[in-house]
Amino acid sequence: MHILITYMSHTGNTKKVAEAIFDEIASGKEIKRFFEVTGTGGYDFIFEGFPIHAFGPPDQAKDFMKEFLKGKKAALFITHAAHEDLPELQQWLDRSKEAAGGAELLGTFNCQGELSEEIAEFMLDSGDPDLVAYAKNRSLTLGQPDADRLQKARDFARKIAAKLERYG
Ligand SMILES: Cc1cc2nc3c(=O)[nH]c(=O)nc-3n(C[C@H](O)[C@H](O)[C@H](O)COP(=O)(O)O)c2cc1C
């Protein structure tokens, strides 16, 4: 079984989750940034990770899905500044899953990540009331994803690996 863990990450949150997932996979694994991937034909399974940008998946993540995820068995891992309990989050995750519609998705993991100061400033200037509200709550995101959230990412990877073993 060849498994690819691939991701984009500007401030390191999604990278942390990618590395936690990578650590949990026993063997036959590679970890790469999107731009390092030239093809996915040689992989049996792909974990694709990205941050939420403006209430959905960033263009780079959608482009990757279109080019490399069609017809593949895959799982998504997503970070965002919002708390996991935020009701609107479900919509953002649904948009992400829809964008990956060409893949056979075995699961989706999401967790809160720290909102960097730079991005918070950008959000404060955006004029979008929701983004401004997230930026104002930046202090609540500091230190995320923490050890508990990274453990949840590992549990997710283990469950997906068990599914793959069972169903091939
Ligand atoms: C342009 C932009 C838009 C963002 N929009 C959202 C958003 O709509 N909701 C949210 O919860 N976080 C939003 N964020 C915050 C990131 O999703 C969050 O900080 C994420 O963990 C960053 O991951 P990274 O460190 O892997 O890049 C946005 C960040 C950027 C740069």
The ligand as an SDF file (V2000), in Angstrom:
LIG
                    3D

 31 33  0  0  0  0  0  0  0  0999 V2000
   -6.9210   34.4030    3.3310 C   0  0  0  0  0  0  0  0  0  0  0  0
   -7.3330   33.6440    4.5680 C   0  0  0  0  0  0  0  0  0  0  0  0
   -8.6790   33.4220    4.8330 C   0  0  0  0  0  0  0  0  0  0  0  0
   -9.0710   32.7040    5.9720 C   0  0  0  0  0  0  0  0  0  0  0  0
  -10.3930   32.4700    6.1760 N   0  0  0  0  0  0  0  0  0  0  0  0
  -10.7840   31.7430    7.2630 C   0  0  0  0  0  0  0  0  0  0  0  0
  -12.1560   31.4350    7.4690 C   0  0  0  0  0  0  0  0  0  0  0  0
  -13.0310   31.7450    6.6670 O   0  0  0  0  0  0  0  0  0  0  0  0
  -12.4920   30.7600    8.5920 N   0  0  0  0  0  0  0  0  0  0  0  0
  -11.5500   30.3480    9.5140 C   0  0  0  0  0  0  0  0  0  0  0  0
  -11.9360   29.7410   10.5210 O   0  0  0  0  0  0  0  0  0  0  0  0
  -10.2380   30.5940    9.3260 N   0  0  0  0  0  0  0  0  0  0  0  0
   -9.8320   31.2730    8.2280 C   0  0  0  0  0  0  0  0  0  0  0  0
   -8.4950   31.5250    8.0300 N   0  0  0  0  0  0  0  0  0  0  0  0
   -7.5270   31.0440    9.0400 C   0  0  0  0  0  0  0  0  0  0  0  0
   -6.8310   29.7480    8.6530 C   0  0  0  0  0  0  0  0  0  0  0  0
   -7.7450   28.8030    8.1480 O   0  0  0  0  0  0  0  0  0  0  0  0
   -6.1570   29.1290    9.8750 C   0  0  0  0  0  0  0  0  0  0  0  0
   -5.2940   30.0450   10.4930 O   0  0  0  0  0  0  0  0  0  0  0  0
   -5.3850   27.8680    9.4640 C   0  0  0  0  0  0  0  0  0  0  0  0
   -5.1430   27.0360   10.5780 O   0  0  0  0  0  0  0  0  0  0  0  0
   -4.0540   28.2170    8.7870 C   0  0  0  0  0  0  0  0  0  0  0  0
   -3.4150   27.0220    8.4110 O   0  0  0  0  0  0  0  0  0  0  0  0
   -1.8950   27.0220    7.9400 P   0  0  0  0  0  0  0  0  0  0  0  0
   -1.0660   27.4670    9.1240 O   0  0  0  0  0  0  0  0  0  0  0  0
   -1.6290   25.5730    7.6270 O   0  0  0  0  0  0  0  0  0  0  0  0
   -1.7810   27.9040    6.7560 O   0  0  0  0  0  0  0  0  0  0  0  0
   -8.0830   32.2130    6.8850 C   0  0  0  0  0  0  0  0  0  0  0  0
   -6.7250   32.4460    6.6150 C   0  0  0  0  0  0  0  0  0  0  0  0
   -6.3450   33.1450    5.4690 C   0  0  0  0  0  0  0  0  0  0  0  0
   -4.8820   33.3570    5.1830 C   0  0  0  0  0  0  0  0  0  0  0  0
  1  2  1  0
  2  3  1  0
  2 30  2  0
  3  4  2  0
  4  5  1  0
  4 28  1  0
  5  6  2  0
  6  7  1  0
  6 13  1  0
  7  8  2  0
  7  9  1  0
  9 10  1  0
 10 11  2  0
 10 12  1  0
 12 13  2  0
 13 14  1  0
 14 15  1  0
 14 28  1  0
 15 16  1  0
 16 17  1  0
 16 18  1  0
 18 19  1  0
 18 20  1  0
 20 21  1  0
 20 22  1  0
 22 23  1  0
 23 24  1  0
 24 25  2  0
 24 26  1  0
 24 27  1  0
 28 29  2  0
 29 30  1  0
 30 31  1  0
M  END
$$$$
